[in-house]
Amino acid sequence: MFIQTESTPNPATLKFLPGQTVLDAGTADFPSAEAAEKSPLAARIFAVDGVTGVFFGNDFVTVTKSDAVAWDHIKPAILGAVMEHYQSGQPVMGADAQTASGHADHSGEDSEIVNQIKALLDSRVRPAVAQDGGDITFHGFDRGVVYLHMQGACAGCPSSTLTLKMGIENLLRHYIPEVTEVRPVAV
């Protein structure tokens, strides 16, 4: 098994590509070792000292490390953990674990605007951020303000504010005049 790695715009996060499907559908975010108990693969990665976050996409795993450790020191252990997991035959997700389908539900008078926002996110934004090892999902819309949840490499990325404000906000405002601002949320 050959696992490729790619850097991301977030220096604390690396993207690991195992060369096979990680999740059939959706994404899974593990911001702590406790959350990782629902996934044998995430739990194995969190066993490596210095790992602070794990995120799964369709064909990638992003791992976030603490500032106290260097990639040179923990990258081999993470590669080993991913390889051991796939050789073990265990599932990526436990039987009771659920993946996130993405966007939060929204109903009411703004539902048409929200559907446009979600469509733009799905067609223009999410594929681009997945290439960087992350995901951005709709969280809410209130009086012109769009609230987005950033995951994986996007969470805590130094350039995420710039991406959010200059990229996504400008895109949404261009196509949907009712949008006045985009803000990140922590879930």
Buried (B, 14 or more C-beta within 10 A) or exposed (E): EEBEBBEBBBEBBBBBBBEEEBBEEBBBBBBEBEBBBBBBBBBBBBEBEBBBBBBBBEEBBBBBBEEEBEBEEBBEBBBEBBBEBBEEEBEBBBEEBEBBEBBBEBEEEBEEBBEBBBEBBBEBBBEEBBBBBBBBBBBBBEEBEBBBBBBBBBBBBEBBEEBBBEBBBEBBBEEBEBBEBBBBEEE
